[in-house]
């Protein structure tokens, strides 16, 4: 193996390791309610994003089984919270996917998603 190839491979490995470490450091301590993969009743009225450190949530959207996308409202984007509560629309039976975006305490943009199911 050529020295150039070995050095390039080593640099790539270090870069990937550092990137993965930064991503993991920012993603620790996050939970949702409903939980990812959880089945809930149609009477569920709110959802929660819970963080170890305060997070400024900028947008939360939810894709419904019929393909419609809803904007979920909660605390203002300029308010850093450990628990973000969003009001859900009326839920029908089926699978839902929630996507969120925010800003970590150190100023890094964050995002994530989770899915849950509604059974009547």
KAHUDA-V21392 format. One record per residue. SS is DSSP state (2 for helix, 1 for strand, 0 for the rest). PSI is psi in degrees with one decimal (999 if undefined). NEAR is the number of other C-alpha atoms within 10 Angstrom. Layout:
ss = {SS	SS}
psi = {PSI	PSI}
near = {NEAR	NEAR}
//
This chain:
ss = {0	0	2	2	2	2	2	2	2	2	2	2	2	2	2	2	2	2	2	2	2	2	2	2	2	2	2	0	0	0	1	1	1	0	0	0	0	0	1	1	1	0	0	0	0	1	1	1	1	1	1	1	1	1	1	1	1	1	1	1	1	1	1	0	0	0	0	0	1	1	1	0	1	0	0	0	0	0	0	1	1	1	1	1	1	1	1	0	0	0	0	0	0	1	1	1	1	1	1	1	1	1	1	0	0	0	0	0	1	1	1	1	1	1	1	1	1	1	1	0}
psi = {137.8	150.0	-40.4	-43.0	-42.4	-46.5	-40.1	-43.7	-42.1	-43.7	-40.8	-43.3	-45.0	-44.0	-44.6	-40.0	-44.7	-41.3	-44.8	-40.1	-41.4	-41.6	-45.2	-38.5	-37.5	-22.9	-1.4	145.5	23.3	132.4	160.4	155.1	117.4	154.7	158.1	123.4	-2.6	149.8	128.9	169.8	160.8	-14.2	4.4	125.3	-22.9	159.4	155.6	139.8	123.4	129.5	152.1	-42.5	152.7	141.2	138.9	106.5	125.2	-32.5	142.0	125.8	154.2	127.0	124.0	166.3	-28.1	2.5	-9.5	141.0	129.6	141.6	126.5	124.3	143.8	-154.7	149.4	151.5	-22.2	2.9	116.3	126.4	153.9	-31.2	118.0	125.0	125.4	141.6	125.1	148.1	176.2	131.3	134.8	164.1	137.5	-169.6	137.7	147.0	129.5	131.6	135.6	154.7	147.4	-169.4	124.8	165.7	-28.4	9.8	3.4	137.2	139.2	156.0	164.1	176.9	159.4	164.1	151.2	167.5	143.8	127.5	139.5	999}
near = {5	6	8	9	10	11	11	10	12	12	12	12	12	11	12	12	12	12	12	11	12	11	12	11	10	17	16	11	11	14	16	16	15	18	16	15	13	12	16	17	13	15	13	14	12	14	18	17	20	18	18	14	15	16	25	22	24	19	16	20	16	21	16	19	16	11	9	8	14	14	16	19	16	18	15	13	15	11	12	18	19	15	18	21	17	17	14	17	15	9	20	17	15	15	17	20	17	20	16	17	18	19	18	19	13	8	10	9	14	17	15	12	14	18	18	17	22	18	13	11}
//
